[in-house]
Amino acid sequence: MATAAETDNLREFRTSLRVRYPETDRMGVVYHAHYFVWFELGRTELMRSLGATYGKLEDEGGISFPVIEAGARYRAPARYDDLLTVQTTLVEVSRARVRFDYQILRDEDGKLLVEGSTEHATVGPNGRPRRMPEDLRRRLQAGEASR
């Protein structure tokens, strides 16, 4: 289960989690694909903190943000039962794209385990590219929390 703690910068968000046994291989090391799931967890919580949940955007706004590019650099392994922090930063917002950067750190020693990024297009219900609604774009650019 994840818990989120907001930082002073609303464009940056931290989410905590504990590595579960099924996320590891036989050596007790986290399987590489799980880091992308944790990136999504961090991104979802950051968007929620800005009042822009994916469900609301899809249901009410008719837009989604599919991943169009993703990358990760693995620096050290996470292991079963480690407490981790996913630090997610909203780094770029344009008329039709959003980019996030991530760092995953082990809580015990603060060691950087993985860093990565994802870029997302704005698409309509038909899956075709479209411009992001102006009010949402301005809010994301400003990092303003929705109240």
N, C-alpha and C positions, 0 to 999 in steps of 0.2 A: 504494500500500500504506500502511496506517495503522499507527502505533505508538502505544501508550498509555503515559502516565506519570501515576501516581497523585499526587495532592496530599496535603497534611496532612489535609484534610477529606475523609472517605470519601464524603460526599454530593456532592462535586465531583470531576469527572474530566476530564482533558485528553487529547485524541487529536490526533495530527498527521497531516497528509496533504499531498500535492502535487497541485495542479490539473493534470488531464490535458487534452490537446488536445480530445478528444471532449466534454468538459464545457463547452466555450466556444462562443460564436457566431462569426460571421465577423469580428467586431471583436476577438476574443481575450478577451472578457469572459464570465465564468461565467454560464450560463443559470440563471435564478432558481430553477427547480425542483430543481436539484442541491443547494441548501442544505438542503432537507428530507431528502435522502438522507444528507447529512453529519450532520444532527441525529440521524438513526437510528443512524448509525455511533457517534456519541458516546454515545447512550443505551444501545446494546447493550453497549458496552465498560464503561460505568458499572455496568450490571446484572451483567455478568460479574465485575467486581471485587468485587461483593457476594455472589458465589456463586449468582446467580439468572439463569443463562443462559435465553434464551427457549426454546431447544430442550428443556432440562430441565424448565422450567415447563410446557410444553405436553405433553411425553411422560409425565412422572412426576406432575405436579400437576394435569393436565387443565384448565389455565387459560391464557388469552392476554390480551394487553393491546392491543386495537385502538385506534387514534387516534380520538378523538371530537371533538377540537378542535386546530387548529394555526394558528400565525400567525408572521409574520416581518416585521421592519422592516429594510429595506436602506439602509445608510448610505454605503457606498462599494463599488465593484466589486472582485471578485477577478479575476485574470487568469491566463492560461495560465502554467504553471510556478511560480506563487506557492507558497510553503510556508505552510500555514495551521495554526492550532490551533483545534480545536473544544472549547470549555469547556462541559461539561454539568453542570448542578446539579439534584439531586433536591430539589424545593422543597416538595412536599406529598404526603402519603400518607394516604388515608382507608380506610375498610373496603372500598370498591369502586372507588377511583380513585387514579391516580398522575399527578403533574404534574412536568414537567421544564422548565427554562429553559436557553437556549443563547446563547453568544456565539461568533462566529467572528472570529478575529483574524489579521491577516497577520503572520507571524513577523519579517519584515525590519524593520518599523517599529512593530509592536505595535498598529497601527491597527485599531479595531473596524469590521468590515465589515458584519456582520449580527447582529441579536439576535432571538431568537424563543422560542417555547414550544410544548409539546404537552401535551395532557391525554389520558389513557388510561383506559378502563373495564376492569374485570376481568370476563371472561366465561368460561363453561364450554365444553366441547366442542361443545355444541349452539348456541353463539353467543349464549346468553341471559345477561344479567347475573347475577353471583353475588358473594358476599363473597370477599375475598382470604383465603387461609389465614392464621390468626392468627400463626403463627411467621414467615411471610414478611413480613407487615405490620409486626410488631415489629422485625424485622431491618432492613427498609427505613427505618422511622422512626428507628431508632437509627443507621443508617449503618454498621452493624458489618460488617466483612469476614468472610466465611466462610473458615475455615481447614481 
